[in-house]
């Protein structure tokens, strides 16, 4: 059974929006951080957005974005659904990539999803 399952990718016009989902099975108090990465053909995998929960829901998570995201993307989660999201807006052709979900536990174990393809093209 996969620890992480992504969905929500697809083909979108430049300037459009998509919401990616990552469903996880790890209990919240075991999660140190969750991250969206992306990898375009011929390029290295790069970090898009990170949410650091550090195994607690008592305080808001720390969130970091890559510089190229600026204000276009937002990472958030719904605890009741065990799902993390990446809301993407004002998409550009250079955002085309496979988007992958990553989870790190509080003891350092690392899990990857299989990825979901996002294609921005007219």
C-alpha angles and dihedrals in degrees: 000000000000115000091210131033122187126199140160102073124132147120117312136171120249108275092028132120138237135179118214121201131204117191116199134190099202115107113252094243089059095054121097098173145347123207139185114218130179135203124195122197111283093006135101121259111265134194115248106176137348133201116196113199097162092208097299139097093190093093131034113268121254111247128200130183133197114251093246090060095060105160097330099092135046129195120204141144142222108216094195090059097038086232134135120200139202111202107198124193138173088027119200130202088250089062088071107120146107107280116213132193120221130190129190121194125221089257093051103261113147130213131184132196122222094249138240124242120240117189121184110193143132 
